[in-house]
Every structure is written in structure tokens, then in C-alpha cells.
């Protein structure tokens, strides 16, 4: 190897340079330099403007000043990417760690500032009379200072292992590697991205609703002279909210790709030489599955979107049924149990993102517990579907006895027993894996759970085929009774004394039809997973199984609340109250949703 192919030819153990064409290096260097200078200059102009002119010393502009400082730092840090075009870091291990700290601090400060901007616009639009008292320049400055301080402290805590011994994870001289443990990586993704984005989405959702209502009110009062000035002020505030909303949206869109790609490969900061292994520093590590970057990015974005959408939709249903007293019916309590299971599925879906490269980074114990959670939520969902079928069977076939037989208390007891039995059953089935986690793994980074052939057959029968048979029998009976009652109602359409009773029975049958769609879609989505699992004695949790065996099961959890929103008007009304923060009112629990 010639010395020119090494980062440091005079040092033994030097890293190799990445071979690139001179034209590419020149073009990339010019582009990065131009982008760096342009970013720094434009943000510097904004910094000088807000800092110098007293008229611009408003709370909103102070937040923009914080964002401009972060963007200015990003512009300067972009210059360090130019020497990295050949894959070499020339400034030493200490500067490598500090470089990454600066990058993460500016990113976290930017996200924190976006949250503060969302809070500022939320108060300005939703509580305009209180805005001057609540949001002052002093409070905005304190918020910015806390944002930067917390970002720095958080990053130092996350990078403490790298600060103690810089270069500890580098494989050769000229390598710039920082390392986070798998647990720290998951915490970092949640704390520094998903939680702030959720807060921003909720606040701007409320701002959007209020802005639309204000727009309608202003158009209807355009000729009102005394309200003209007030309308102009509110219009300027809404225009500012719209402008900053565009800034927030573009920021989230740009950053989501970075976090999705990062979530897809928690070990991406490891050296390139070991990049084909899950854990390059461990002997006996599993090899990674080779996938194109475009596939990994697309799959990561899709899984992240599906996870967030599933969790948010089911959380709306959980809040609706839990908060409003009018929805505390036996049937809705069963829907609440199903929504909790689907919400857990949405959160567990995030763990599928790192599995895209076929590696499990959280250890053998977490592998077993992850699989237990997946199976418990699935069994609880199937058990809840059986309870829903029983509920509809009694409501349609024995309507006069339904209020006495199916009470909210009994439905709650049934839900508790369903979840308890699911957990106990899964622990018994997984006892061999719990005694010695990783016992059936062939290499480090593999996540394998094993069931004996007998246990596998019992699991298929008990957790799927028997419940499905019960559901089929009950809904078959419901269908027969519903058809006969439909004929009877059509023949008695002119009977006045039975009108109210007919309406009640019609609503019950409509509920049965809606829940029948839910049950049918559930079985349809879950059947391929159980059919596929019959072909083997053990389940490998990797990208292939996640994509082909569990995707439909995961997607079903997202479909359920969409079905409710389509068929149930009360769910649509409750969503509107939640999004407009109407649930915070004192008497909101007694709101009429029917």
C-alpha cells in the first residue's frame, strides 16, 4: 500500500483514505464551502438585525435569534466536512469528540427552540389577551438560556464515555468515532426528536384549528368598524404563526430523514472496517444484512410514520373513552382494551427500525422481554375480540337481558382477566427462554426465541384457532338473528308503539356491524402471521420476519381507530374536543357526544 493511500503515512495503524475521483472531490468541496459561507452569512445578518434594532426585541424574535445562532454554528461546522471527504479526521481524538458535541448541541438547541416557538404561537393565537403578560422578552430569554444549557448538559451526559477516553472506539489513526450504547441511542431518539415533535404537532394542531375559526369570524365581521384594529392585530399574529409554521415544518421534514436513518442503524458510528458486523468489537458477532441505503431510508421513514400514526390514533381513542363519562359503556371498555393493545403495538413498531439490518442491539434479556410484549399484546387483542363477540351476541340475541348481564363492571373484570391470562400464558410458554436468555442465539446481535414442537402446536391452537372458532360461531349467530330482525322490522315499519324499540335494536345492529368489520379485518391481518409461523419451530426477529410475518398485524393496529372514526360519530366529536383542548374544561367529562 502506498503512503498516499493512508491518512497518516508516517504512523503505524493509520486508516485508509477513501478513493474518490478528483472531479468529485473538487465539486463537493466547492459546494460545501459555498453552502457553509451562505448559511453563516445569512444567519449572521439575522443575528445582527435582531440584536441591534430595539424594535425587534420581541419574544418571538428572540426565539428566532436563538435559532439563527444555532444555524450559524451549523454553517461553521459544515466546513469540517470538507476534509472528511477522503474519510480521514486530521484534528485528533479530542477534537473529534468536541466536534460531535457541538453538532448535537446545536441540533438539540434548534429542536428546543422550535418547541418554544410553538408555545409562543400557541399562546399568541389561542390566548391573545394574555399573551403580553405571559410571554415577555425576559421570559423568552430565560427559555432560550435554559434550552441551550439543557442541550449542553444532556449531550455531555450522553457522551460521557467518549469524553473519559477520546478515541476509545476508533480502530485506526484518522478515524473519528463516537459511540452510544443501544439503550442511550433509543433514549436519545425519543428525548431529542420524537417527544419534541409530538409537542410541536399538538400545539400547532390547536393553533391551526383556532386560526381557521378566527378566519371565518373575521370574514363575517369584515364590515364591523370597532373591531377593525383588533382584526388587523389578530391577522398579523396569524400571519406570523403561518410563517413560523412553515419554518417548523421544513425543519422537521429535514431532520426526520437524519433521525430515521440514525434509528435504522444505531451502530452507524462504528468503524467502516467492521461495518459488516453487528458488533465489530465482539468475537462471534452476527453479520449485517446488506441493504441499499435508499431501501433503509424508505423503510425507516415508513415504519416511523406508521408507528407514530398508530400510537397517536389509538391514544386519541384511549383519551376519548377514559375521559368522557357518556362513553363508559361495556362495549367501549372493550374498545379501550383493544386501543391500549394497539397503542403498545405502535410503540413496539419502533424496535423494528434497527432490525432492518438484521441486528438486535439491546441484548438477550431485552430480546425475550420484547417478544413477550409482542405476544402479550397480540393475545390480549385476540381475547378482547372474543369479549367483543360475546358482547354483541348478548346485545343482539338477548337484548332484554343485555343491561343486566353485560355491565361496565363485568366488562372491566373481563378485560383485566384477559390481560392477566395473556401475560401468565406467555410467561409459561417462554419459561425456557426466560431462564437463560440468548440460549438459542447463534451469534451476538441475534434475537431468537424458541418453542418446543408441542408448545408450538398448543400456542397456535390456544392463542388463535380456538378464539377464531368462538368468534366465528358467535358472529354467525349474530348474523342470523340480525337478518331475521331486519325482516321483522321492515314488516312492522308502520307500527307506532314499536318505533322506539326498533330504533334501539337498529343502533345495536349497527354497532354489531361496525365491530364485525373490526373483527374481520383483525383476523384477515393476523392470519398470515400465524400461518407463516406454522412452517417453523422458532421465530427469528429480523427484518424479513418484521416485513412479511408481522407487518399486517402491526398495520391492523393502525386501521382500527380509522374504522372507528369512519363509523362512530362520537369518536370524531371527541377528537375535535381533544385537538381543540376542550377536554381541559371543568365540565368536559359530561359532554354530550351521542
N, C-alpha and C positions, 0 to 999 in steps of 0.2 A: 504494500500500500504506500503510495507516495505521500510525503508530508503535507502536500497541498490539500489532501482529502480529509485531513484531521482538523478539528477546531483549534487544538494547541499542539502543533507538530513536535515541540520540544518536551512535552510532558507525556510520560507513560500513562496509559489508560485514558487517553483523550477520546472524546466522542467523534464519530464520523460526521462529516458535513453531508447535508442532503444535496444531491446533484440536481441542479436546475439550469435551464438554458440562460445564457446571458441576457437575451431579449426579455425573458420573463422577469428576471431579477431587476433589470432596469425599469421596466414598466411598472412593476409592483412598488419599487422604491419611490418612483415619481408620484404614483397615485397615493401612497400612504403619506408622503411628505405634503402633498397638496391638501389632502383631507385633514391632516393634523394642523397645518397652519390655518386653514379656513375655519376649522372648528374653534381653535384657540382665539383667533382674531374676532370672529363674530360674537362669541360669548364674552370676550373682554370688552367689546363695545357695550354689551348689555350690562355688564358689571359696572362699568364707568357711568353709564346713564343713570341707573338706579341709585348708585352710591352718591353721585354728585348733585343731582337735582332734588331739592327738598320736596317738590310737589309729587314726586314719585315714591316718597317714603310711606307707602300704604302697606297694610298687612299682606295683601295679595302680591304686591311687587317684591316684598322682602322674601317671600317664598320663591318667586321667580329668580331672585338674586342667588338664593341657595342652590337652585337647580342650575343656574348659569355657572356658578363656581365649580360644581361637580362636572359639568360638561367641559369646562375649561381644562380641568385636570385630566379628563379623558383625552382631550386633544393633545396635551403634552405627553401623556403616557403612550399615545399611539406611535410616537417616534421610536420607542423601544422595540416596536415590532419589525422595524426595518432590518436591524442586524440579525433578527431571528429568522429571516427568510432562508438562510442556509442551515437552519436547525441548530445553531450554536448560541450559547449565552456567554458573553465575554466579561461580565461585570462581577462574577463571583457568587458564591452561595448566599452570603448575607444580603446582597442587593437583590438577589432573586426573590428571597422571602419578602423583603420590604416592597418590592415591585408588586407582588401578588396582593399584599396587604393594601396598598394604595388602590389597586384596581377594585378590590372587593369593597373597600370603604366607600369609594365614590359611587359604586353601584348601589350599595345599601342606602347611602345618603340620598341618592336620587329617588329610590323607591319610597323611602320615608318621606321625602319632600312631596312626592306625588300624593301620598296619603294625606298630608297636611293641606295640600291644595284642594283635595276632595272635601275635606272637612270645612275649609274656608268657603267653598262654593255652596256646600250643603246649608251652612248657616245663613249665607247671604241670600239664597233663593227661598229657603223654607221658613226662615225666621228673620225677615229683613228689618223689622223694627228693633230687634235685639242685637243685630249684627254689630253696630258701632260700639256697643258696650261689651259684648262678648269677645269680639276679635279686634284687638288693638295692636298697634305696631310693636309694643313691648312684649305682648304675649306671643306674637308671631316670631319675634327674635328669640325668645326663650325656647319656643318649639323647635326652631331651626338649630339652636345650640344643642338641645337635647338630642335631636335627630343625629347630628354629626358625632356627638360624644358616644351615644349608644352604638352607632355603627362601628366606631373605632374600638370600643371595648368588646363588642361582640366578635369582631374579626380577630382581635388579639387572643380571645379565649378559644376560638375555633382553630387558630394557627399556633397554639402554644407548643405543640410537639415539634413543629418546624422551627420555631424561634429558639427552642432549647438547643437544638443541634442542627444548624443550617447545612444543607447538602446531605442529610442523613439518608434520604431516599433517592439520591442521584446515583446512577450506575456508572457514570464516567465524567471526566472533567469537560465542562462545556454544556452540561445538561442542567436544565432549570426545572426542578420537580418539587411540587408541594403535595402533601398527602393528607387526606381526611379519612378517618375511619368510616366504615359504611353507616354506622349509627349517626355520626356527625354529619355525614353527607345528606341523609334523609332529613335530619333536623334543619340543616341549612336550607334545603329546598322549601320546606314548609314555612319556616320563620321568615326567610328573606324574600320569598316570592308569593307562594300560594295564599298565605294569610293576608298580607297587604293587598293583593289583587282582589281577594274576596271582600275586604273592607271597602276598597275603591268601587267595586261593582255595586255593592249595596247602596253606598252614598250617592253615586251618580245615577243609579236607578231611581232613587227618590227625587233627585234634582230634575231628572227628565220628566217624571210624572207631574211634578209641581209646575215645571216650565210650560208643559203642554196646557195645563189647566189655566195658568196665568195668561198664556197667549190667547186662549178662547175668550177669557174675561176682558182682555184689553181690546180685542176686536169688536166685542159687543158694546164696549163703552168708549168707542173712539170719539164720539161727539161730546162727551162729558167734560166741560171746561175745568171744573175744580180738581179733577183727577189727572189732568194732563201732565203736570210736573212729576207726580208720583209714578205715572205710567212710563215716562221717559227714564226715570231712575231705575225702575224695575227692568225696563228694556235693556239698559246698559249693563245691569248686573247679569241678565240672562245671556247677553252677547259675550260677556267675559266668561261666563260658565261654559258657553259653547266653544269658545276659543281654547280654553284650558282643557275642555273635554277632548278636543282633537289632539292636544299635546299628550294627555294621559293615554288616549287610545293608541297613538303611534308609539309611545314609549312601551306600553305593554306588548304591543304586537312585535316590536323589535326585540324585546327581551325574552319573550316567550320561546323563541327558537333556541336561544342560548341555554335557557333552563331546561328545555325539553331534551336537547342534545346532552346536556350535563347529566340529567336524570337517567338518560338511556345508558350511560357508561360511567359509574362512579369511580372507576379506576383509570379514567382517561388521562389523569395527571401522571401516570406511571411511565416508565421509560419506553421508548419505541422498540428496543430490542426484545422486551418481554411482552410486547403488546398482544401476542397471540395467546397468552395465558391469562387465566382469571386472576391469579396471584403470582406474579413473576418472581417474588422473593421466597416463595414456598415450594419446596420439592413436592412433586406429586400433584401439582395444580392441574385443574381441568383446562383444556384448550378452549378458546373462544370460538364461537361460530362466526364465520366470515360473512358479513353482510355489507352491502353498499351503503355509503353514508346517506344517500338520498332516501333509501328504504328506512334506515334507522331514524332519520329525522321525521319522515312522514308518519311512521308508526308511533313515535314518541308523541308527536303533536296530537294524533288521533286518539291515543289512549289517554293522554292528559285531558283532552276536551271531553271525552266520554266519561272519565272519572269525575271531573268537576260537575258536568251536567247531571249525572246520576245522583251525586251527593246533594246538589242544590235542589233538584226537583223533589227528591224524597224528604229532604229537610223541610221544605215548604209544606209537604203533606203532614209531617210529624208535628210541626208547629200548629198547623190548622186544627187537627183533631185534638191535640193536647190543650190548646188554648180556649177554643170556643165550646161552651157548655152544650150548645144545641147539637153538637156533633158527637157527644158522648153516648153513642148507641152501641149495642153489641156488635153490629156489623162493622161500624167504623173502628172499633177497638181492634178487630181482626185486621182491618186495613192498616191500622197503626203498627201492628206487629210486623206485617209484611213490608211496610215502609222502612222500619228500623233495620230489617234484614237487608233490604235493597240499599239503604244508606251505607251499611257496613261493606256491602259488595263494591260500592263506588269507591270507598276508601282503599279497600284491598286491591282494587284495579291499579292503583299507583305502583304497587310492587311488581306488576308485570312489565313496567318500563325497563328497569335494569336487567330483566331476564331476556331482553331482546338479543343479547349477545351470548345467551346460553349459560350465564354465570349467576350464581347466588352468592351475594356478598355479605349476608347478615349472619352467617354461622349456622351450625347444625341445629341448635336449640330453637332459634327463631324460624328455621325451616319447618320444624314439626309444629310449632305453635301457629305459624301461618296457615299450614294445611288444615289444622284443627279449626281455625276460624272460618276458613272457606267452607269446610264440610258442615260446621255447626249452622252457619247462615243458610246453607242450602237445605239442610234437614229441617230447620225451623221454618223456612219458606214453604217447603212441601207440607209440613204439619199444619201450617196456617191455612194452606189451600184446602186441606181436608176439613178444618174447622169452618171455613167459609162455605164449603159444600154442605156441611151439616146445618149451618145457619140458614142457608137458602132452602134446603129440603124441608125444614120445620116451618119456615115462613110461608112457603107455597103450599105444602101438603097438609099442614095443621095450623092454619092461620089463627084460629081462635085460641089455641094453646100456646102460640108463639110468645106473647108477652110474659106468660108465667114460666115457660120452660127456658127461654133464652133471655137472660137478664145481663146487664153490664157486669155485674159481679161474677157471674158464671163465665162470661166471655173472658174476663181478666184472669180468672183461675185457669181457664183452658190455655190461654196464651203463656202464662208462667209455666205450666206443666209442659207445654210444647217445647219451650226453650230449654227447660231443665232436662227433659228427657233427651233432647238433641245433644246437649253438652255431655251428659253421662254416657250416652250411646257412643259418641265419638271418642271419648277418653278410653272406653273399654276396647273399642276397635283399634286404637292406636297405642295400646299399652306397651307393646314391644318397642315401638319407635320412641316412646317417652322414656323408657328405662335406659336406653343407650342411643341418644341422638347421633345421627351420622353413621350408624352401624351398617347401613346398606348403601352408603355413598362410595363410589369407586375412586373419587379424587376430590381434592379441595376445590370448592366452588360448585359442587354438585348438590342438588336438593332432591333427595329420593325418600319416599315413604313406602313401606312395604306392608301388604296384607297377605296372609296365607290364603291358599285357594279356597278353603272352606269359608273363611271370613269374607273373602271377596264375593262369593255367591250369596252369603247371608246379607251382606251390605246392599247388594243390588236388589234383593227381594224386599228387605225390610224398609229401605230408605227410598225406594222408587216404585217398584211394580205393585206392591200391596197398596200403598197410598193412591196410586193412579187407578187401581181397580175399584177402590172405595169411592173415589171421586166420580168415576165413570158410572157406577151404579146409582149413586145419589143424584147426579145430574141427569141421568136417563129418566129416573122417576120424576124429577122436577120438570123435565121437558114434556113428558106425557101429561102430567097434571096441568101444566101451563097451556098446552094445546086444548085440552078439554074445557078448561075455564075460559079460554078465549072464545070458543064456540058458544059457551053458555052466556057470556057477556054480550056477544053480538045478538043472540036471540032475545035478550032481556033489555035491549038498549032503551026501550020506551018505558021501562018500569021505574017510576019516580022514587018509591021508598028505598030502592036498592042502589040508587045513584052513588051515594057517598061510599057505600061498601065497595061498589065496583071500582071507584077511583082509588081506594086504598089498595085493593088487590092489583090494580094496574101498576101502581108505583112499586109494589113488591116484585112483580114480574119484571118490570124494567130493571130493578136492581139485580134481580137474578140473571137477566140477560147480560148486563154490564159485567158482573162478576164472572159470568160464564165465559165471556171474551177474555178476561184476565186469566182465568184458569187454563183455557185452551192455548193462549199464547205462551203461558208458562210451561205447559207440557211440551209444546212444539219446540221451544227454545232449549229445554233441558234434555229432551230425548236423545239428540245426537251425542251429547256428552256422556250419558250413561251407556249408550250403545257402543261408543268408542272404547269406553273403559272395560267392556266385556271382553275385548280382544287381548288383554294383557293382565298379568298378575300384579304389576306395580305401576305406579303413576309417576312419571318424570315431570317435574315442574320446570319446564324450559320454554323457549319461545314457540316451539312447534305446538306443544300441548296448550299453551296460552292462546295461540292464534286459532287452532282448529277444534279443540275439545271444550274450551271454556268461553270462547268469545260470545256465542249465542246466549249462554247462561248469564254472562255479565250484561249483555245488551238488553236482556229481558228486564233487568232491574231498572233500566232507563225507560223502557216502554211503559211500565205500569203506571207511573204518575201521569204520563201523556194520555193514556187511556182514561184515567180518572178526569183529567181536565177536559177531555172531549165529551164525556158522558155526564159528568156531575157539575151542575151549575154552582153548587155550594163551594166546590174546590176553586173554581175560577174567582168567585167573590172573595174567598178567604185569601187567595194570592194577592188580589188587589189591595186588601186591607193590610197585608203584611208588607208589601212593597211600598205602600204609602205611609208605613209606620202607624197605621190606625190601631194596631194591637197594643200600642203603648197607652191608649186612653183608658181611663179608670173603668168605664162600663163596656169595654170592648168584648169582654168574655161572654156577655149576654146578647151580643149582636145577632140579628135575625138573618140567617144565611139561606133559609129554605124558600 
